[in-house]
Amino acid sequence: MAHWQQVFVHRPGFCIVNCQTCEYAVVPAQVERHVKDHHPFTTKEQRAAITQSIQTLSSVAQHHEAVMYPSGDEPPIASLPVFHDGL
């Protein structure tokens, strides 16, 4: 398993990577900052490797406008929480 897969999950159907711990979707340009701010156990070298690996993935939105959102009739993603209050 690549080191980035210990922190992120690639969801190509939605064009995102999401942090397994924080449950945030993160665009590649923000990966290094996210890891630095939210995962202080990672070294500078690990952050660089994670960032580089994610930037090479296909089917990842480079900007939030390119994220593919699920239709209303799709089931929730099992590993993410469901908020019924619309937030």
C-alpha positions as CSV (number, residue, x, y, z in Angstrom):
1,M,0.0,0.0,0.0
2,A,1.4,3.4,-1.0
3,H,1.8,5.9,1.9
4,W,-0.8,8.3,0.5
5,Q,-3.4,5.4,0.8
6,Q,-2.9,5.4,4.5
7,V,-4.2,9.0,4.6
8,F,-6.4,9.3,1.6
9,V,-9.0,7.3,-0.4
10,H,-9.3,7.9,-4.2
11,R,-12.9,8.0,-5.3
12,P,-12.6,8.2,-9.1
13,G,-16.4,8.2,-9.6
14,F,-16.5,11.5,-7.9
15,C,-13.1,12.8,-9.0
16,I,-11.9,13.3,-5.5
17,V,-9.5,12.0,-2.8
18,N,-10.8,12.2,0.7
19,C,-9.0,12.1,3.9
20,Q,-9.8,9.0,5.9
21,T,-9.4,10.6,9.2
22,C,-10.9,14.1,8.6
23,E,-13.4,12.9,6.0
24,Y,-12.6,16.0,3.9
25,A,-12.4,15.9,0.1
26,V,-9.1,17.6,-0.9
27,V,-8.1,18.9,-4.3
28,P,-4.4,18.0,-5.2
29,A,-3.3,21.6,-4.8
30,Q,-4.3,21.5,-1.2
31,V,-3.1,18.0,-0.2
32,E,0.3,19.1,1.2
33,R,-1.3,21.9,3.3
34,H,-4.0,19.5,4.5
35,V,-1.5,16.8,5.6
36,K,0.8,19.4,7.3
37,D,-2.1,21.0,9.2
38,H,-4.1,17.9,10.1
39,H,-1.6,15.1,10.2
40,P,1.5,16.4,12.1
41,F,2.9,12.9,12.4
42,T,4.0,13.0,8.8
43,T,7.5,14.2,7.8
44,K,8.2,16.8,5.2
45,E,9.4,14.0,2.9
46,Q,6.3,12.0,3.4
47,R,4.1,15.0,2.7
48,A,6.0,15.6,-0.6
49,A,5.6,12.0,-1.6
50,I,1.9,12.0,-0.8
51,T,1.4,15.2,-2.8
52,Q,3.4,13.9,-5.8
53,S,1.5,10.6,-5.8
54,I,-1.9,12.2,-5.7
55,Q,-1.0,14.7,-8.5
56,T,-0.3,11.7,-10.7
57,L,-3.7,10.1,-10.2
58,S,-6.2,10.3,-13.1
59,S,-9.8,11.2,-12.4
60,V,-9.1,13.7,-9.7
61,A,-10.6,17.2,-9.9
62,Q,-8.0,19.9,-9.8
63,H,-10.6,22.4,-8.7
64,H,-13.8,22.1,-6.7
65,E,-15.9,22.9,-9.8
66,A,-14.7,19.7,-11.4
67,V,-15.9,17.4,-8.6
68,M,-18.7,15.0,-9.7
69,Y,-21.5,15.1,-7.2
70,P,-23.8,12.0,-6.7
71,S,-27.3,12.1,-7.9
72,G,-30.1,12.1,-5.2
73,D,-30.9,8.4,-5.8
74,E,-27.4,7.0,-5.2
75,P,-26.7,5.3,-1.8
76,P,-24.4,7.1,0.6
77,I,-20.7,6.2,0.6
78,A,-20.4,3.6,3.4
79,S,-17.3,5.0,5.0
80,L,-18.6,8.6,5.3
81,P,-21.1,10.0,7.8
82,V,-24.6,10.9,6.7
83,F,-25.9,14.3,7.9
84,H,-29.7,14.4,7.7
85,D,-29.9,18.2,8.5
86,G,-28.6,19.1,5.1
87,L,-25.3,20.5,6.3
